[in-house]
């Protein structure tokens, strides 16, 4: 992703169409399930010896960060795929469904920016959504982000409260 050029991204998007929704769904469901599993693990570790609690807390934090990063990275790839899959011509900047300021050919970094902004704020910033399908995906992404971030805050408060006791 770090070195992919828009030309390569366009070619990959057009050749790798099958299974992308399944992958997106499975990864999102797995990330949500990992958050639920963390809640059970932390509940089980509560009141135990510090030598048991500390590894559980470290595992929980690493899992939360990993899940959060994974979901938004997969969604960034999905945005890029949708953008280049639907792209009709190089000169038509609206054809891809996202209008990046001063960018004719966005790369993965642009899509990561777009995805992580939604992930952090549940809204878009300076990138305009010009496609109905991407607007719907951004809406689902925002709703997922809201609940994911709320679960993370609640779990963080639970971890801190558990450590204080």
N, CA, C and O of each residue as an XYZ file, in Angstrom:
660
protein
N       0.821     -1.195      0.000
C       0.000      0.000      0.000
C       0.865      1.259      0.000
O       0.514      2.253     -0.637
N       1.980      1.223      0.703
C       2.802      2.420      0.857
C       3.386      2.905     -0.468
O       3.582      4.107     -0.646
N       3.664      2.001     -1.393
C       4.319      2.397     -2.635
C       3.456      2.189     -3.878
O       3.926      2.390     -4.998
N       2.203      1.790     -3.689
C       1.330      1.534     -4.846
C       0.999      2.832     -5.567
O       0.690      3.846     -4.942
N       1.069      2.784     -6.871
C       0.740      3.939     -7.708
C      -0.724      3.826     -8.147
O      -1.262      2.722     -8.235
N      -1.368      4.970     -8.424
C      -2.769      4.929     -8.854
C      -3.029      4.004    -10.047
O      -4.084      3.374    -10.122
N      -2.080      3.919    -10.973
C      -2.245      3.041    -12.137
C      -2.362      1.583    -11.691
O      -3.225      0.851    -12.174
N      -1.505      1.171    -10.780
C      -1.543     -0.184    -10.237
C      -2.826     -0.413     -9.447
O      -3.440     -1.476     -9.541
N      -3.227      0.588     -8.667
C      -4.449      0.478     -7.870
C      -5.665      0.286     -8.768
O      -6.548     -0.512     -8.458
N      -5.713      1.009     -9.870
C      -6.831      0.903    -10.813
C      -6.886     -0.505    -11.429
O      -7.951     -1.114    -11.533
N      -5.715     -0.998    -11.830
C      -5.639     -2.331    -12.432
C      -6.067     -3.403    -11.423
O      -6.810     -4.319    -11.774
N      -5.604     -3.296    -10.178
C      -5.972     -4.263     -9.141
C      -7.460     -4.189     -8.813
O      -8.100     -5.222     -8.614
N      -8.009     -3.000     -8.755
C      -9.434     -2.837     -8.434
C     -10.311     -3.476     -9.489
O     -11.348     -4.059     -9.175
N      -9.903     -3.368    -10.717
C     -10.715     -3.918    -11.795
C     -10.549     -5.426    -11.933
O     -11.428     -6.086    -12.487
N      -9.446     -5.989    -11.444
C      -9.233     -7.430    -11.572
C      -9.608     -8.208    -10.302
O      -9.793     -9.423    -10.356
N      -9.719     -7.522     -9.176
C      -9.975     -8.202     -7.904
C     -11.350     -7.840     -7.355
O     -11.462     -7.337     -6.237
N     -12.369     -8.087     -8.119
C     -13.711     -7.690     -7.721
C     -14.406     -8.707     -6.829
O     -15.180     -8.330     -5.949
N     -14.146     -9.967     -7.040
C     -14.879    -11.014     -6.331
C     -14.442    -11.118     -4.868
O     -13.251    -11.073     -4.560
N     -15.410    -11.255     -3.988
C     -15.135    -11.522     -2.589
C     -14.811    -10.332     -1.715
O     -14.605    -10.505     -0.514
N     -14.756     -9.142     -2.258
C     -14.345     -7.988     -1.454
C     -15.352     -7.641     -0.376
O     -14.957     -7.213      0.709
N     -16.652     -7.813     -0.638
C     -17.667     -7.535      0.376
C     -17.634     -8.584      1.485
O     -17.863     -8.271      2.653
N     -17.351     -9.816      1.114
C     -17.240    -10.883      2.113
C     -16.054    -10.608      3.032
O     -16.164    -10.735      4.251
N     -14.933    -10.236      2.449
C     -13.736     -9.936      3.239
C     -13.996     -8.762      4.169
O     -13.643     -8.819      5.347
N     -14.604     -7.706      3.661
C     -14.926     -6.540      4.479
C     -15.849     -6.936      5.630
O     -15.632     -6.517      6.767
N     -16.862     -7.731      5.350
C     -17.816     -8.160      6.381
C     -17.158     -9.044      7.434
O     -17.381     -8.862      8.631
N     -16.354     -9.993      6.993
C     -15.698    -10.913      7.921
C     -14.711    -10.175      8.818
O     -14.669    -10.419     10.023
N     -13.925     -9.280      8.246
C     -12.948     -8.531      9.042
C     -13.655     -7.634     10.051
O     -13.233     -7.552     11.205
N     -14.709     -6.969      9.640
C     -15.456     -6.100     10.542
C     -16.095     -6.914     11.668
O     -16.031     -6.523     12.834
N     -16.706     -8.037     11.320
C     -17.316     -8.890     12.336
C     -16.260     -9.437     13.301
O     -16.499     -9.507     14.507
N     -15.108     -9.820     12.780
C     -14.038    -10.343     13.631
C     -13.522     -9.269     14.591
O     -13.245     -9.558     15.755
N     -13.393     -8.043     14.110
C     -12.931     -6.955     14.971
C     -13.948     -6.678     16.078
O     -13.573     -6.451     17.229
N     -15.214     -6.698     15.733
C     -16.261     -6.501     16.743
C     -16.280     -7.656     17.738
O     -16.459     -7.440     18.937
N     -16.097     -8.876     17.250
C     -16.053    -10.038     18.132
C     -14.849     -9.965     19.066
O     -14.937    -10.390     20.218
N     -13.744     -9.439     18.591
C     -12.557     -9.327     19.448
C     -12.806     -8.342     20.588
O     -12.315     -8.545     21.699
N     -13.561     -7.284     20.323
C     -13.900     -6.334     21.383
C     -14.769     -7.032     22.438
O     -14.569     -6.848     23.638
N     -15.715     -7.818     21.984
C     -16.575     -8.571     22.907
C     -15.748     -9.578     23.715
O     -15.956     -9.733     24.919
N     -14.818    -10.255     23.055
C     -13.963    -11.224     23.743
C     -13.104    -10.541     24.804
O     -12.866    -11.108     25.870
N     -12.649     -9.351     24.521
C     -11.847     -8.601     25.490
C     -12.658     -8.322     26.747
O     -12.146     -8.421     27.862
N     -13.919     -7.974     26.559
C     -14.780     -7.700     27.712
C     -14.868     -8.939     28.615
O     -14.799     -8.822     29.838
N     -15.019    -10.119     28.012
C     -15.095    -11.347     28.805
C     -13.758    -11.670     29.477
O     -13.730    -12.108     30.627
N     -12.667    -11.456     28.770
C     -11.342    -11.735     29.333
C     -11.062    -10.818     30.521
O     -10.564    -11.268     31.553
N     -11.379     -9.546     30.375
C     -11.133     -8.592     31.456
C     -12.040     -8.868     32.655
O     -11.631     -8.696     33.803
N     -13.260     -9.291     32.384
C     -14.180     -9.623     33.476
C     -13.651    -10.815     34.270
O     -13.731    -10.849     35.498
N     -13.112    -11.786     33.545
C     -12.561    -12.974     34.188
C     -11.308    -12.648     35.008
O     -11.075    -13.250     36.056
N     -10.513    -11.703     34.533
C      -9.260    -11.362     35.211
C      -9.471    -10.452     36.414
O      -8.573    -10.307     37.244
N     -10.634     -9.843     36.517
C     -10.899     -8.887     37.596
C     -10.794     -9.583     38.957
O     -11.371    -10.648     39.178
N     -10.040     -8.946     39.859
C      -9.879     -9.464     41.212
C      -8.803    -10.524     41.352
O      -8.564    -11.021     42.453
N      -8.151    -10.877     40.251
C      -7.084    -11.894     40.297
C      -5.759    -11.237     40.675
O      -5.687    -10.026     40.888
N      -4.740    -12.040     40.753
C      -3.393    -11.572     41.076
C      -2.878    -10.635     39.976
O      -3.252    -10.768     38.811
N      -2.031     -9.704     40.355
C      -1.474     -8.722     39.409
C      -0.719     -9.405     38.277
O      -0.725     -8.911     37.150
N      -0.076    -10.521     38.554
C       0.671    -11.226     37.512
C      -0.254    -11.798     36.436
O       0.198    -12.122     35.337
N      -1.536    -11.920     36.746
C      -2.519    -12.369     35.760
C      -3.200    -11.171     35.101
O      -3.466    -11.190     33.900
N      -3.477    -10.142     35.876
C      -4.203     -8.973     35.372
C      -3.378     -8.196     34.351
O      -3.901     -7.813     33.305
N      -2.103     -7.958     34.633
C      -1.261     -7.142     33.749
C      -1.176     -7.737     32.335
O      -1.389     -7.005     31.369
N      -0.873     -9.030     32.175
C      -0.861     -9.575     30.804
C      -2.225     -9.477     30.110
O      -2.295     -9.249     28.903
N      -3.301     -9.648     30.872
C      -4.642     -9.519     30.295
C      -4.893     -8.094     29.807
O      -5.456     -7.894     28.731
N      -4.481     -7.119     30.589
C      -4.661     -5.712     30.208
C      -3.808     -5.384     28.990
O      -4.276     -4.712     28.071
N      -2.571     -5.847     28.973
C      -1.693     -5.594     27.817
C      -2.270     -6.235     26.560
O      -2.297     -5.614     25.498
N      -2.730     -7.475     26.681
C      -3.355     -8.156     25.540
C      -4.600     -7.401     25.071
O      -4.830     -7.262     23.870
N      -5.395     -6.917     26.014
C      -6.605     -6.168     25.669
C      -6.256     -4.889     24.907
O      -6.883     -4.581     23.893
N      -5.274     -4.157     25.382
C      -4.882     -2.901     24.732
C      -4.344     -3.167     23.326
O      -4.715     -2.475     22.377
N      -3.472     -4.166     23.192
C      -2.919     -4.506     21.876
C      -4.027     -4.952     20.919
O      -4.020     -4.589     19.743
N      -4.968     -5.731     21.423
C      -6.077     -6.201     20.585
C      -6.977     -5.055     20.161
O      -7.403     -5.000     19.007
N      -7.271     -4.151     21.064
C      -8.106     -2.987     20.730
C      -7.442     -2.150     19.649
O      -8.080     -1.784     18.662
N      -6.162     -1.847     19.834
C      -5.438     -1.039     18.848
C      -5.377     -1.771     17.510
O      -5.629     -1.175     16.462
N      -5.046     -3.049     17.543
C      -4.976     -3.829     16.304
C      -6.306     -3.912     15.581
O      -6.363     -3.763     14.361
N      -7.370     -4.147     16.320
C      -8.706     -4.220     15.708
C      -9.102     -2.890     15.092
O      -9.631     -2.841     13.982
N      -8.846     -1.825     15.813
C      -9.196     -0.490     15.326
C      -8.430     -0.183     14.040
O      -9.015      0.284     13.063
N      -7.131     -0.445     14.041
C      -6.315     -0.198     12.846
C      -6.755     -1.081     11.679
O      -6.830     -0.614     10.542
N      -7.043     -2.345     11.954
C      -7.444     -3.283     10.906
C      -8.742     -2.849     10.231
O      -8.825     -2.833      9.003
N      -9.744     -2.502     11.015
C     -11.039     -2.126     10.443
C     -10.894     -0.929      9.506
O     -11.424     -0.949      8.395
N     -10.197      0.093      9.932
C     -10.097      1.297      9.105
C      -9.155      1.114      7.912
O      -9.332      1.758      6.878
N      -8.161      0.243      8.053
C      -7.292     -0.057      6.914
C      -8.051     -0.851      5.860
O      -7.938     -0.566      4.668
N      -8.824     -1.846      6.291
C      -9.631     -2.626      5.343
C     -10.651     -1.724      4.654
O     -10.875     -1.845      3.450
N     -11.266     -0.823      5.410
C     -12.229      0.101      4.796
C     -11.532      1.054      3.823
O     -12.106      1.402      2.792
N     -10.311      1.479      4.131
C      -9.557      2.321      3.199
C      -9.317      1.581      1.891
O      -9.448      2.157      0.811
N      -8.969      0.316      1.991
C      -8.764     -0.483      0.785
C     -10.077     -0.638      0.014
O     -10.088     -0.630     -1.217
N     -11.176     -0.780      0.750
C     -12.482     -0.903      0.096
C     -12.859      0.400     -0.603
O     -13.387      0.374     -1.715
N     -12.592      1.543      0.037
C     -12.847      2.838     -0.606
C     -12.020      2.972     -1.887
O     -12.526      3.411     -2.920
N     -10.745      2.587     -1.807
C      -9.879      2.672     -2.986
C     -10.391      1.757     -4.096
O     -10.411      2.137     -5.266
N     -10.798      0.570     -3.725
C     -11.315     -0.373     -4.715
C     -12.566      0.190     -5.386
O     -12.682      0.168     -6.611
N     -13.497      0.692     -4.583
C     -14.727      1.280     -5.133
C     -14.400      2.464     -6.030
O     -14.982      2.618     -7.104
N     -13.476      3.291     -5.590
C     -13.100      4.487     -6.340
C     -12.554      4.110     -7.716
O     -13.001      4.642     -8.732
N     -11.592      3.198     -7.748
C     -10.968      2.841     -9.017
C     -11.786      1.840     -9.817
O     -11.631      1.762    -11.035
N     -12.637      1.085     -9.176
C     -13.527      0.168     -9.904
C     -14.534      0.964    -10.731
O     -14.816      0.617    -11.878
N     -15.073      2.034    -10.144
C     -16.110      2.829    -10.799
C     -15.550      3.929    -11.695
O     -16.297      4.569    -12.435
N     -14.258      4.147    -11.633
C     -13.634      5.265    -12.346
C     -13.743      5.054    -13.860
O     -13.286      4.040    -14.389
N     -14.347      6.010    -14.540
C     -14.575      5.882    -15.994
C     -13.389      6.401    -16.808
O     -12.872      5.704    -17.682
N     -12.967      7.619    -16.516
C     -11.854      8.203    -17.265
C     -10.926      8.918    -16.301
O     -11.328      9.275    -15.193
N      -9.687      9.128    -16.720
C      -8.730      9.833    -15.878
C      -9.101     11.293    -15.688
O      -8.816     11.859    -14.633
N      -9.718     11.910    -16.658
C     -10.004     13.341    -16.569
C     -11.270     13.633    -15.774
O     -11.466     14.773    -15.353
N     -12.134     12.650    -15.553
C     -13.389     12.863    -14.837
C     -13.170     12.602    -13.349
O     -13.250     11.456    -12.907
N     -12.892     13.662    -12.564
C     -12.554     13.496    -11.152
C     -13.743     13.075    -10.312
O     -13.540     12.566     -9.210
N     -14.970     13.260    -10.769
C     -16.151     12.885    -10.005
C     -16.536     11.423    -10.229
O     -17.350     10.884     -9.479
N     -15.975     10.781    -11.231
C     -16.400      9.430    -11.594
C     -16.109      8.409    -10.508
O     -16.791      7.386    -10.442
N     -15.117      8.647     -9.651
C     -14.740      7.680     -8.638
C     -15.558      7.734     -7.369
O     -15.472      6.816     -6.553
N     -16.348      8.773     -7.171
C     -17.200      8.867     -5.998
C     -16.616      9.648     -4.842
O     -17.333      9.965     -3.893
N     -15.335      9.968     -4.897
C     -14.702     10.806     -3.881
C     -13.921     11.903     -4.584
O     -13.211     11.654     -5.558
N     -14.061     13.105     -4.082
C     -13.354     14.239     -4.672
C     -12.312     14.729     -3.668
O     -12.638     15.416     -2.700
N     -11.057     14.364     -3.917
C      -9.960     14.772     -3.048
C      -9.476     16.153     -3.476
O      -9.268     16.379     -4.668
N      -9.291     17.083     -2.540
C      -8.839     18.425     -2.905
C      -7.488     18.391     -3.624
O      -6.519     17.811     -3.133
N      -7.448     19.018     -4.781
C      -6.228     19.184     -5.581
C      -5.550     17.862     -5.951
O      -4.371     17.864     -6.305
N      -6.247     16.760     -5.883
C      -5.685     15.456     -6.226
C      -6.495     14.848     -7.354
O      -7.697     14.624     -7.214
N      -5.838     14.582     -8.468
C      -6.529     13.934     -9.577
C      -6.435     12.425     -9.423
O      -7.410     11.720     -9.684
N      -5.289     11.916     -9.008
C      -5.052     10.482     -8.867
C      -4.677     10.156     -7.415
O      -3.492     10.152     -7.080
N      -5.660      9.882     -6.549
C      -5.340      9.573     -5.157
C      -4.667      8.216     -5.022
O      -4.931      7.303     -5.805
N      -3.792      8.087     -4.023
C      -3.149      6.810     -3.744
C      -3.705      6.251     -2.430
O      -4.633      6.822     -1.857
N      -3.149      5.153     -1.962
C      -3.667      4.531     -0.744
C      -3.576      5.450      0.469
O      -4.426      5.388      1.357
N      -2.553      6.303      0.515
C      -2.431      7.226      1.638
C      -3.649      8.151      1.710
O      -4.122      8.471      2.801
N      -4.150      8.576      0.563
C      -5.345      9.423      0.548
C      -6.561      8.666      1.078
O      -7.368      9.221      1.823
N      -6.686      7.405      0.692
C      -7.817      6.610      1.163
C      -7.671      6.258      2.645
O      -8.666      6.186      3.366
N      -6.429      6.037      3.102
C      -6.200      5.822      4.532
C      -6.592      7.073      5.321
O      -7.221      6.979      6.375
N      -6.218      8.231      4.806
C      -6.598      9.492      5.451
C      -8.110      9.594      5.563
O      -8.641      9.891      6.634
N      -8.799      9.351      4.465
C     -10.256      9.439      4.440
C     -10.870      8.454      5.435
O     -11.758      8.828      6.201
N     -10.412      7.215      5.434
C     -10.961      6.184      6.302
C     -10.688      6.474      7.777
O     -11.583      6.323      8.609
N      -9.483      6.880      8.106
C      -9.151      7.128      9.506
C      -9.811      8.398     10.038
O     -10.098      8.481     11.233
N     -10.056      9.380      9.186
C     -10.813     10.553      9.637
C     -12.226     10.127     10.031
O     -12.732     10.542     11.073
N     -12.859      9.306      9.208
C     -14.188      8.796      9.566
C     -14.079      7.958     10.843
O     -14.934      8.055     11.724
N     -13.042      7.145     10.942
C     -12.854      6.293     12.112
C     -12.668      7.064     13.403
O     -13.101      6.610     14.462
N     -12.034      8.218     13.334
C     -11.787      9.010     14.538
C     -12.937      9.960     14.866
O     -13.209     10.232     16.035
N     -13.604     10.459     13.839
C     -14.584     11.526     14.075
C     -16.005     11.150     13.672
O     -16.940     11.896     13.964
N     -16.184     10.024     13.015
C     -17.483      9.588     12.474
C     -18.055     10.610     11.492
O     -19.272     10.748     11.368
N     -17.187     11.309     10.812
C     -17.594     12.267      9.785
C     -16.465     12.418      8.767
O     -15.342     11.976      9.008
N     -16.765     13.039      7.639
C     -15.732     13.303      6.646
C     -15.218     14.725      6.842
O     -15.880     15.552      7.469
N     -14.050     14.998      6.309
C     -13.494     16.335      6.468
C     -13.494     17.062      5.132
O     -14.530     17.572      4.705
N     -12.362     17.113      4.479
C     -12.234     17.900      3.247
C     -12.409     17.080      1.976
O     -12.257     17.618      0.879
N     -12.720     15.812      2.092
C     -12.947     14.961      0.925
C     -14.452     14.899      0.694
O     -15.215     14.534      1.589
N     -14.864     15.258     -0.506
C     -16.288     15.266     -0.831
C     -16.699     13.915     -1.412
O     -16.023     13.366     -2.281
N     -17.817     13.394     -0.916
C     -18.350     12.128     -1.423
C     -19.349     12.450     -2.520
O     -20.331     13.156     -2.292
N     -19.091     11.929     -3.713
C     -19.937     12.258     -4.871
C     -20.692     11.054     -5.419
O     -21.296     11.131     -6.489
N     -20.661      9.948     -4.695
C     -21.301      8.719     -5.161
C     -22.248      8.203     -4.087
O     -21.920      8.211     -2.900
N     -23.422      7.756     -4.511
C     -24.403      7.228     -3.560
C     -23.867      5.996     -2.838
O     -24.040      5.878     -1.625
N     -23.221      5.075     -3.554
C     -22.731      3.848     -2.919
C     -21.646      4.155     -1.885
O     -21.624      3.547     -0.815
N     -20.748      5.092     -2.196
C     -19.714      5.446     -1.223
C     -20.284      6.252     -0.064
O     -19.767      6.174      1.050
N     -21.344      7.026     -0.305
C     -22.019      7.744      0.784
C     -22.632      6.738      1.757
O     -22.552      6.914      2.973
N     -23.235      5.698      1.224
C     -23.820      4.656      2.081
C     -22.734      3.909      2.858
O     -22.904      3.615      4.041
N     -21.629      3.608      2.196
C     -20.525      2.943      2.878
C     -19.952      3.854      3.970
O     -19.643      3.384      5.065
N     -19.811      5.145      3.682
C     -19.309      6.086      4.684
C     -20.274      6.197      5.865
O     -19.842      6.342      7.009
N     -21.573      6.130      5.594
C     -22.561      6.153      6.671
C     -22.396      4.918      7.565
O     -22.352      5.042      8.789
N     -22.305      3.746      6.967
C     -22.099      2.523      7.746
C     -20.780      2.571      8.516
O     -20.703      2.132      9.663
N     -19.753      3.103      7.875
C     -18.443      3.246      8.510
C     -18.543      4.178      9.711
O     -17.964      3.899     10.761
N     -19.273      5.281      9.567
C     -19.441      6.239     10.665
C     -20.189      5.614     11.830
O     -19.806      5.799     12.985
N     -21.251      4.879     11.539
C     -22.027      4.229     12.602
C     -21.171      3.179     13.309
O     -21.147      3.119     14.538
N     -20.473      2.359     12.536
C     -19.578      1.366     13.121
C     -18.513      2.040     13.985
O     -18.215      1.572     15.084
N     -17.945      3.128     13.493
C     -16.908      3.852     14.234
C     -17.437      4.403     15.542
O     -16.752      4.353     16.564
N     -18.652      4.929     15.516
C     -19.242      5.467     16.736
C     -19.335      4.375     17.801
O     -18.902      4.574     18.936
N     -19.897      3.230     17.438
C     -20.055      2.156     18.413
C     -18.713      1.546     18.809
O     -18.510      1.195     19.972
N     -17.812      1.421     17.865
C     -16.486      0.883     18.146
C     -15.753      1.804     19.121
O     -15.185      1.341     20.111
N     -15.767      3.108     18.839
C     -15.086      4.079     19.704
C     -15.745      4.140     21.076
O     -15.050      4.266     22.084
N     -17.070      4.053     21.132
C     -17.775      4.046     22.412
C     -17.378      2.815     23.227
O     -17.148      2.915     24.432
N     -17.298      1.668     22.578
C     -16.880      0.443     23.273
C     -15.452      0.570     23.788
O     -15.143      0.109     24.886
N     -14.591      1.188     23.005
C     -13.202      1.369     23.424
C     -13.120      2.287     24.643
O     -12.381      2.002     25.585
N     -13.873      3.382     24.629
C     -13.870      4.298     25.777
C     -14.417      3.593     27.018
O     -13.851      3.712     28.105
N     -15.518      2.859     26.851
C     -16.109      2.143     27.986
C     -15.134      1.106     28.538
O     -15.000      0.963     29.754
N     -14.455      0.383     27.649
C     -13.508     -0.626     28.089
C     -12.301      0.008     28.768
O     -11.776     -0.528     29.744
N     -11.866      1.151     28.247
C     -10.725      1.844     28.857
C     -11.077      2.294     30.270
O     -10.268      2.162     31.188
N     -12.273      2.821     30.441
C     -12.718      3.226     31.781
C     -12.789      2.008     32.691
O     -12.405      2.081     33.859
N     -13.274      0.895     32.168
C     -13.361     -0.345     32.945
C     -11.968     -0.821     33.349
O     -11.761     -1.237     34.489
N     -11.021     -0.762     32.427
C      -9.640     -1.194     32.729
C      -9.049     -0.317     33.806
O      -8.454     -0.817     34.761
N      -9.205      0.990     33.661
C      -8.643      1.928     34.644
C      -9.307      1.732     36.000
O      -8.625      1.726     37.024
N     -10.623      1.571     36.021
C     -11.335      1.338     37.279
C     -10.892      0.042     37.929
O     -10.764     -0.032     39.151
N     -10.657     -0.978     37.121
C     -10.193     -2.260     37.646
C      -8.792     -2.185     38.234
O      -8.482     -2.862     39.215
N      -7.947     -1.355     37.628
C      -6.584     -1.216     38.130
C      -6.535     -0.383     39.405
O      -5.646     -0.568     40.236
N      -7.491      0.535     39.559
C      -7.511      1.403     40.732
C      -7.951      0.634     41.972
O      -7.470      0.905     43.072
N      -8.857     -0.320     41.803
C      -9.397     -1.076     42.952
C      -8.334     -1.807     43.692
O      -8.623     -2.486     44.677
